[in-house]
Amino acid sequence: MWEHKNDFVESFTKRYGVHMLVWYEIHEAMESAIAREKALKFWKRAWKLELIEASNPGWLDRYAEVV
């Protein structure tokens, strides 16, 4: 996450200047995290916004919670 937040790697976050972590999920296994990420890619934008706003209505940066 630090690498993305600080533009250390070429990625979506660097290209579009997206540096706030407004939503995350904890998974016990990498496989379930990857499966969830792939599933979310097919969600409509409105559904993703609802997911964020349900747990973070102020769109606060949650980076400090996970480092």
MMTF fields as JSON, N, C-alpha, C and O atoms, coordinates in Angstrom:
{
  "mmtfVersion": "1.0.0",
  "mmtfProducer": "UNKNOWN",
  "numBonds": 267,
  "numAtoms": 268,
  "numGroups": 67,
  "numChains": 1,
  "numModels": 1,
  "chainsPerModel": [1],
  "groupsPerChain": [67],
  "chainIdList": ["A"],
  "bondAtomList": [4, 2, 8, 6, 12, 10, 16, 14, 20, 18, 24, 22, 28, 26, 32, 30, 36, 34, 40, 38, 44, 42, 48, 46, 52, 50, 56, 54, 60, 58, 64, 62, 68, 66, 72, 70, 76, 74, 80, 78, 84, 82, 88, 86, 92, 90, 96, 94, 100, 98, 104, 102, 108, 106, 112, 110, 116, 114, 120, 118, 124, 122, 128, 126, 132, 130, 136, 134, 140, 138, 144, 142, 148, 146, 152, 150, 156, 154, 160, 158, 164, 162, 168, 166, 172, 170, 176, 174, 180, 178, 184, 182, 188, 186, 192, 190, 196, 194, 200, 198, 204, 202, 208, 206, 212, 210, 216, 214, 220, 218, 224, 222, 228, 226, 232, 230, 236, 234, 240, 238, 244, 242, 248, 246, 252, 250, 256, 254, 260, 258, 264, 262],
  "bondOrderList": [1, 1, 1, 1, 1, 1, 1, 1, 1, 1, 1, 1, 1, 1, 1, 1, 1, 1, 1, 1, 1, 1, 1, 1, 1, 1, 1, 1, 1, 1, 1, 1, 1, 1, 1, 1, 1, 1, 1, 1, 1, 1, 1, 1, 1, 1, 1, 1, 1, 1, 1, 1, 1, 1, 1, 1, 1, 1, 1, 1, 1, 1, 1, 1, 1, 1],
  "groupList": [{"groupName": "MET", "atomNameList": ["N", "CA", "C", "O"], "elementList": ["N", "C", "C", "O"], "formalChargeList": [0, 0, 0, 0], "bondAtomList": [1, 0, 2, 1, 3, 2], "bondOrderList": [1, 1, 2], "singleLetterCode": "M", "chemCompType": "L-PEPTIDE LINKING"}, {"groupName": "TRP", "atomNameList": ["N", "CA", "C", "O"], "elementList": ["N", "C", "C", "O"], "formalChargeList": [0, 0, 0, 0], "bondAtomList": [1, 0, 2, 1, 3, 2], "bondOrderList": [1, 1, 2], "singleLetterCode": "W", "chemCompType": "L-PEPTIDE LINKING"}, {"groupName": "GLU", "atomNameList": ["N", "CA", "C", "O"], "elementList": ["N", "C", "C", "O"], "formalChargeList": [0, 0, 0, 0], "bondAtomList": [1, 0, 2, 1, 3, 2], "bondOrderList": [1, 1, 2], "singleLetterCode": "E", "chemCompType": "L-PEPTIDE LINKING"}, {"groupName": "HIS", "atomNameList": ["N", "CA", "C", "O"], "elementList": ["N", "C", "C", "O"], "formalChargeList": [0, 0, 0, 0], "bondAtomList": [1, 0, 2, 1, 3, 2], "bondOrderList": [1, 1, 2], "singleLetterCode": "H", "chemCompType": "L-PEPTIDE LINKING"}, {"groupName": "LYS", "atomNameList": ["N", "CA", "C", "O"], "elementList": ["N", "C", "C", "O"], "formalChargeList": [0, 0, 0, 0], "bondAtomList": [1, 0, 2, 1, 3, 2], "bondOrderList": [1, 1, 2], "singleLetterCode": "K", "chemCompType": "L-PEPTIDE LINKING"}, {"groupName": "ASN", "atomNameList": ["N", "CA", "C", "O"], "elementList": ["N", "C", "C", "O"], "formalChargeList": [0, 0, 0, 0], "bondAtomList": [1, 0, 2, 1, 3, 2], "bondOrderList": [1, 1, 2], "singleLetterCode": "N", "chemCompType": "L-PEPTIDE LINKING"}, {"groupName": "ASP", "atomNameList": ["N", "CA", "C", "O"], "elementList": ["N", "C", "C", "O"], "formalChargeList": [0, 0, 0, 0], "bondAtomList": [1, 0, 2, 1, 3, 2], "bondOrderList": [1, 1, 2], "singleLetterCode": "D", "chemCompType": "L-PEPTIDE LINKING"}, {"groupName": "PHE", "atomNameList": ["N", "CA", "C", "O"], "elementList": ["N", "C", "C", "O"], "formalChargeList": [0, 0, 0, 0], "bondAtomList": [1, 0, 2, 1, 3, 2], "bondOrderList": [1, 1, 2], "singleLetterCode": "F", "chemCompType": "L-PEPTIDE LINKING"}, {"groupName": "VAL", "atomNameList": ["N", "CA", "C", "O"], "elementList": ["N", "C", "C", "O"], "formalChargeList": [0, 0, 0, 0], "bondAtomList": [1, 0, 2, 1, 3, 2], "bondOrderList": [1, 1, 2], "singleLetterCode": "V", "chemCompType": "L-PEPTIDE LINKING"}, {"groupName": "SER", "atomNameList": ["N", "CA", "C", "O"], "elementList": ["N", "C", "C", "O"], "formalChargeList": [0, 0, 0, 0], "bondAtomList": [1, 0, 2, 1, 3, 2], "bondOrderList": [1, 1, 2], "singleLetterCode": "S", "chemCompType": "L-PEPTIDE LINKING"}, {"groupName": "THR", "atomNameList": ["N", "CA", "C", "O"], "elementList": ["N", "C", "C", "O"], "formalChargeList": [0, 0, 0, 0], "bondAtomList": [1, 0, 2, 1, 3, 2], "bondOrderList": [1, 1, 2], "singleLetterCode": "T", "chemCompType": "L-PEPTIDE LINKING"}, {"groupName": "ARG", "atomNameList": ["N", "CA", "C", "O"], "elementList": ["N", "C", "C", "O"], "formalChargeList": [0, 0, 0, 0], "bondAtomList": [1, 0, 2, 1, 3, 2], "bondOrderList": [1, 1, 2], "singleLetterCode": "R", "chemCompType": "L-PEPTIDE LINKING"}, {"groupName": "TYR", "atomNameList": ["N", "CA", "C", "O"], "elementList": ["N", "C", "C", "O"], "formalChargeList": [0, 0, 0, 0], "bondAtomList": [1, 0, 2, 1, 3, 2], "bondOrderList": [1, 1, 2], "singleLetterCode": "Y", "chemCompType": "L-PEPTIDE LINKING"}, {"groupName": "GLY", "atomNameList": ["N", "CA", "C", "O"], "elementList": ["N", "C", "C", "O"], "formalChargeList": [0, 0, 0, 0], "bondAtomList": [1, 0, 2, 1, 3, 2], "bondOrderList": [1, 1, 2], "singleLetterCode": "G", "chemCompType": "PEPTIDE LINKING"}, {"groupName": "LEU", "atomNameList": ["N", "CA", "C", "O"], "elementList": ["N", "C", "C", "O"], "formalChargeList": [0, 0, 0, 0], "bondAtomList": [1, 0, 2, 1, 3, 2], "bondOrderList": [1, 1, 2], "singleLetterCode": "L", "chemCompType": "L-PEPTIDE LINKING"}, {"groupName": "ILE", "atomNameList": ["N", "CA", "C", "O"], "elementList": ["N", "C", "C", "O"], "formalChargeList": [0, 0, 0, 0], "bondAtomList": [1, 0, 2, 1, 3, 2], "bondOrderList": [1, 1, 2], "singleLetterCode": "I", "chemCompType": "L-PEPTIDE LINKING"}, {"groupName": "ALA", "atomNameList": ["N", "CA", "C", "O"], "elementList": ["N", "C", "C", "O"], "formalChargeList": [0, 0, 0, 0], "bondAtomList": [1, 0, 2, 1, 3, 2], "bondOrderList": [1, 1, 2], "singleLetterCode": "A", "chemCompType": "L-PEPTIDE LINKING"}, {"groupName": "PRO", "atomNameList": ["N", "CA", "C", "O"], "elementList": ["N", "C", "C", "O"], "formalChargeList": [0, 0, 0, 0], "bondAtomList": [1, 0, 2, 1, 3, 2], "bondOrderList": [1, 1, 2], "singleLetterCode": "P", "chemCompType": "L-PEPTIDE LINKING"}],
  "groupTypeList": [0, 1, 2, 3, 4, 5, 6, 7, 8, 2, 9, 7, 10, 4, 11, 12, 13, 8, 3, 0, 14, 8, 1, 12, 2, 15, 3, 2, 16, 0, 2, 9, 16, 15, 16, 11, 2, 4, 16, 14, 4, 7, 1, 4, 11, 16, 1, 4, 14, 2, 14, 15, 2, 16, 9, 5, 17, 13, 1, 14, 6, 11, 12, 16, 2, 8, 8],
  "groupIdList": [1, 2, 3, 4, 5, 6, 7, 8, 9, 10, 11, 12, 13, 14, 15, 16, 17, 18, 19, 20, 21, 22, 23, 24, 25, 26, 27, 28, 29, 30, 31, 32, 33, 34, 35, 36, 37, 38, 39, 40, 41, 42, 43, 44, 45, 46, 47, 48, 49, 50, 51, 52, 53, 54, 55, 56, 57, 58, 59, 60, 61, 62, 63, 64, 65, 66, 67],
  "secStructList": [7, 2, 2, 2, 2, 6, 6, 7, 1, 7, 1, 2, 2, 2, 2, 2, 6, 7, 7, 7, 7, 7, 7, 7, 7, 7, 7, 1, 1, 2, 2, 2, 2, 2, 2, 2, 2, 2, 2, 2, 2, 6, 1, 7, 2, 2, 2, 2, 2, 2, 2, 2, 2, 2, 2, 7, 6, 6, 7, 7, 7, 7, 2, 2, 2, 2, 7],
  "xCoordList": [0.817, 0.0, 0.864, 0.534, 1.948, 2.829, 3.319, 3.368, 3.679, 4.183, 3.153, 3.496, 1.895, 0.835, 0.583, 0.443, 0.53, 0.238, 1.319, 1.035, 2.539, 3.664, 4.154, 5.27, 3.344, 3.675, 5.006, 5.74, 5.307, 6.567, 6.523, 7.562, 5.33, 5.174, 4.237, 3.326, 4.472, 3.568, 2.268, 2.262, 1.185, -0.081, -1.233, -1.029, -2.426, -3.642, -3.563, -3.918, -3.092, -3.048, -2.11, -2.414, -1.003, -0.069, -0.631, -0.582, -1.153, -1.661, -2.802, -2.873, -3.684, -4.854, -4.791, -5.756, -3.676, -3.517, -4.47, -4.954, -4.736, -5.642, -4.797, -4.079, -4.88, -3.998, -4.704, -4.051, -6.006, -6.731, -7.275, -7.838, -7.094, -7.679, -8.989, -8.983, -10.096, -11.398, -12.178, -13.203, -11.698, -12.392, -11.403, -10.533, -11.541, -10.726, -11.434, -12.32, -11.036, -11.529, -10.334, -9.31, -10.473, -9.454, -9.866, -11.014, -8.927, -9.165, -8.092, -6.936, -8.473, -7.515, -6.589, -5.464, -7.053, -6.253, -6.184, -7.15, -5.033, -4.827, -5.837, -6.305, -6.166, -7.091, -8.468, -9.078, -8.953, -10.274, -10.221, -11.191, -9.118, -8.961, -8.953, -9.594, -8.246, -8.182, -9.55, -9.966, -10.242, -11.575, -12.536, -13.334, -12.461, -13.326, -12.999, -13.904, -11.708, -11.294, -11.815, -12.302, -11.713, -12.204, -13.714, -14.23, -14.424, -15.879, -16.277, -17.205, -15.575, -15.896, -15.666, -16.326, -14.745, -14.467, -15.695, -15.818, -16.593, -17.795, -18.988, -20.042, -18.834, -19.913, -20.119, -19.181, -21.326, -21.612, -20.991, -20.82, -20.654, -20.031, -20.907, -20.391, -22.199, -23.117, -23.033, -23.086, -22.904, -22.793, -21.502, -21.489, -20.424, -19.137, -19.213, -18.684, -19.869, -20.025, -20.846, -20.525, -21.897, -22.705, -21.881, -22.031, -21.012, -20.154, -19.231, -19.068, -18.642, -17.757, -18.539, -18.132, -19.649, -20.392, -21.057, -21.366, -21.283, -21.862, -20.901, -21.342, -19.598, -18.628, -17.804, -17.138, -17.843, -17.019, -17.757, -17.334, -18.858, -19.664, -18.924, -19.299, -17.891, -17.13, -15.968, -15.232, -15.796, -14.703, -13.344, -12.517, -13.134, -11.871, -10.801, -11.106, -9.55, -8.426, -8.165, -7.841, -8.302, -8.163, -6.765, -6.551, -5.841, -4.486, -3.856, -3.248, -3.984, -3.362, -3.924, -3.265, -5.12, -5.721, -5.038, -5.095, -4.402, -3.856, -2.344, -1.784, -1.673, -0.198, 0.319, 1.531],
  "yCoordList": [-1.187, 0.0, 1.256, 2.235, 1.237, 2.405, 2.744, 3.913, 1.72, 1.943, 2.637, 3.529, 2.236, 2.866, 4.301, 5.215, 4.482, 5.805, 6.82, 8.011, 6.359, 7.251, 7.187, 7.62, 6.66, 6.582, 5.89, 6.273, 4.88, 4.157, 3.162, 2.805, 2.722, 1.755, 2.317, 3.089, 1.921, 2.29, 1.519, 0.288, 2.233, 1.571, 2.535, 3.697, 2.035, 2.84, 4.036, 5.153, 3.794, 4.866, 5.994, 7.166, 5.661, 6.694, 7.415, 8.642, 6.657, 7.232, 8.228, 9.274, 7.9, 8.738, 9.541, 10.221, 9.47, 10.253, 9.861, 10.712, 8.567, 8.055, 7.58, 6.586, 8.289, 7.954, 7.724, 7.409, 7.873, 7.632, 6.208, 5.714, 5.572, 4.255, 4.489, 4.795, 4.35, 4.647, 3.395, 3.478, 2.242, 0.985, -0.168, -0.159, -1.15, -2.365, -3.495, -3.263, -4.695, -5.892, -6.719, -6.755, -7.378, -8.29, -9.71, -10.109, -10.455, -11.857, -12.723, -12.313, -13.909, -14.814, -15.464, -15.838, -15.597, -16.259, -15.391, -14.718, -15.418, -14.649, -15.051, -14.202, -16.32, -16.811, -16.164, -15.789, -16.034, -15.416, -13.919, -13.358, -13.275, -11.85, -11.632, -10.706, -12.464, -12.35, -12.623, -11.921, -13.631, -13.952, -12.786, -12.456, -12.164, -11.029, -9.847, -9.187, -9.58, -8.484, -8.691, -7.753, -9.907, -10.199, -10.035, -9.558, -10.425, -10.279, -8.807, -8.417, -7.991, -6.563, -5.844, -4.844, -6.337, -5.702, -5.73, -4.895, -6.671, -6.784, -6.031, -5.965, -5.463, -4.7, -3.387, -2.843, -2.882, -1.555, -0.515, -0.756, 0.642, 1.718, 2.105, 2.324, 2.188, 2.576, 1.597, 2.014, 0.315, -0.687, -0.492, -0.629, -0.173, 0.054, 1.293, 1.293, 2.348, 3.559, 3.272, 3.775, 2.471, 2.089, 1.308, 1.499, 0.431, -0.362, 0.556, 0.368, 1.528, 2.48, 3.306, 3.422, 3.874, 4.781, 4.093, 4.749, 2.798, 2.061, 2.024, 2.067, 1.946, 1.862, 3.132, 3.298, 4.037, 5.237, 6.403, 6.873, 6.87, 7.902, 9.22, 9.98, 9.501, 10.72, 10.588, 11.55, 9.427, 9.13, 9.516, 10.148, 9.127, 9.4, 8.436, 7.318, 8.87, 8.018, 7.014, 7.406, 5.733, 4.659, 4.032, 3.014, 4.617, 4.062, 3.82, 2.77, 4.752, 4.625, 3.445, 2.959, 2.985, 1.854, 0.534, -0.402, 0.443, -0.844, -0.925, -1.994, 0.19, 0.137, 0.028, -0.027],
  "zCoordList": [0.0, 0.0, 0.0, -0.67, 0.733, 0.764, -0.64, -1.023, -1.401, -2.759, -3.635, -4.411, -3.516, -4.308, -3.838, -4.651, -2.534, -1.978, -2.349, -2.479, -2.519, -2.791, -4.24, -4.53, -5.141, -6.576, -6.847, -7.758, -6.059, -6.208, -7.37, -7.925, -7.731, -8.82, -9.887, -9.586, -11.132, -12.217, -12.019, -12.038, -11.831, -11.546, -11.8, -12.153, -11.615, -11.727, -10.788, -11.162, -9.557, -8.57, -8.996, -8.773, -9.59, -10.056, -11.28, -11.364, -12.207, -13.454, -13.198, -13.843, -12.262, -12.022, -10.717, -10.367, -10.002, -8.778, -7.665, -6.918, -7.559, -6.533, -5.358, -5.469, -4.231, -3.117, -1.79, -0.795, -1.756, -0.515, -0.481, -1.458, 0.652, 0.887, 1.625, 2.817, 0.935, 1.541, 1.915, 2.591, 1.48, 1.785, 1.662, 0.791, 2.529, 2.436, 3.171, 3.994, 2.865, 3.556, 3.985, 3.303, 5.113, 5.606, 5.211, 5.402, 4.666, 4.308, 4.95, 5.06, 5.367, 5.993, 4.976, 5.307, 3.753, 2.725, 1.473, 1.112, 0.825, -0.391, -1.471, -2.229, -1.538, -2.559, -2.431, -3.433, -1.197, -1.023, -1.318, -1.829, -1.009, -1.325, -2.837, -3.333, -3.554, -5.015, -5.636, -6.558, -5.136, -5.652, -5.424, -6.301, -4.247, -3.939, -4.853, -5.365, -5.056, -5.932, -7.352, -7.983, -7.844, -9.188, -9.272, -10.282, -8.224, -8.214, -8.224, -8.932, -7.439, -7.361, -8.684, -8.966, -9.49, -10.783, -11.692, -12.588, -11.472, -12.303, -11.725, -12.357, -10.531, -9.912, -10.646, -11.229, -10.619, -11.141, -10.218, -9.023, -10.779, -10.001, -8.799, -7.703, -8.999, -7.913, -6.747, -5.591, -7.028, -5.976, -5.188, -3.964, -5.886, -5.217, -4.33, -3.219, -4.816, -4.011, -2.755, -1.678, -2.884, -1.72, -0.713, 0.494, -1.196, -0.32, 0.487, 1.693, -0.164, 0.514, 1.525, 2.682, 1.1, 1.95, 3.134, 4.13, 3.049, 4.17, 5.36, 6.509, 5.099, 6.19, 6.37, 7.392, 5.379, 5.438, 4.76, 3.704, 5.368, 4.718, 4.482, 3.588, 5.259, 5.081, 4.12, 3.899, 3.555, 2.63, 3.229, 2.571, 4.482, 5.155, 4.664, 4.251, 4.71, 4.312, 5.427, 6.548, 5.133, 6.128, 6.141, 6.798, 5.441, 5.33, 6.698, 6.912, 7.617, 8.945, 9.746, 10.666, 9.411, 10.124, 9.798, 10.597, 8.653, 8.215, 8.202, 7.962, 8.457, 8.483, 9.879, 10.087]
}
